[in-house]
Amino acid sequence: MNRKDFFKHGGRWILLSGFGVLSAFLAYNQKIVTPENCSVAPQCKSCGKYAQCELPQADKERKDGK
């Protein structure tokens, strides 16, 4: 393997590792959720993300509460 191939392959592995770490970080911090349901709190008003939540159940809770 010459120096050019070493840097090319090394750059690919660094990018792949970065995407993996970023995905794991977002999944761990519950930034990735399915649009159908929420995995943080079953009761929206007790959730810390209630004001910024874009899920349909949070929208319904905000409309019903007003």
C-alpha positions as CSV (number, residue, x, y, z in Angstrom):
1,M,0.0,0.0,0.0
2,N,1.4,3.3,-1.0
3,R,1.0,6.6,0.9
4,K,-1.9,7.8,-1.4
5,D,-3.9,4.7,-0.8
6,F,-3.2,4.9,2.9
7,F,-4.6,8.4,3.2
8,K,-7.6,7.6,1.0
9,H,-8.6,4.5,3.0
10,G,-7.8,6.2,6.3
11,G,-10.1,9.2,5.4
12,R,-12.9,6.8,4.6
13,W,-12.6,5.0,7.9
14,I,-12.4,8.3,9.8
15,L,-15.6,9.5,8.1
16,L,-17.4,6.2,8.6
17,S,-16.4,6.2,12.3
18,G,-17.6,9.7,12.7
19,F,-21.0,8.9,11.2
20,G,-21.3,5.9,13.5
21,V,-20.4,7.9,16.6
22,L,-22.8,10.6,15.6
23,S,-25.6,8.1,15.0
24,A,-25.0,6.4,18.4
25,F,-24.9,9.8,20.2
26,L,-28.2,10.9,18.6
27,A,-29.9,7.6,19.4
28,Y,-28.6,7.6,22.9
29,N,-29.8,11.1,23.6
30,Q,-33.2,10.2,22.1
31,K,-32.9,12.8,19.3
32,I,-34.0,10.1,16.8
33,V,-37.6,9.0,17.4
34,T,-40.3,7.5,15.3
35,P,-43.0,9.9,14.2
36,E,-45.8,7.7,15.5
37,N,-45.0,7.5,19.1
38,C,-42.7,9.0,21.8
39,S,-40.2,6.9,23.7
40,V,-39.4,9.6,26.3
41,A,-42.5,10.0,28.3
42,P,-46.0,8.5,27.9
43,Q,-47.5,11.7,29.4
44,C,-46.5,14.7,27.2
45,K,-46.9,17.4,29.9
46,S,-44.3,15.6,32.1
47,C,-41.7,15.6,29.3
48,G,-38.8,18.0,29.2
49,K,-39.2,18.4,25.4
50,Y,-42.9,19.1,25.5
51,A,-42.6,22.7,24.3
52,Q,-40.4,21.9,21.3
53,C,-41.9,18.5,20.4
54,E,-43.2,18.1,16.9
55,L,-44.9,14.7,17.3
56,P,-48.6,14.5,16.7
57,Q,-49.5,13.4,20.2
58,A,-47.7,16.5,21.6
59,D,-49.6,18.8,19.2
60,K,-52.8,17.2,20.3
61,E,-52.0,17.6,24.0
62,R,-51.2,21.3,23.4
63,K,-54.4,21.9,21.5
64,D,-56.6,20.0,24.0
65,G,-54.9,21.9,26.9
66,K,-55.8,25.3,25.6
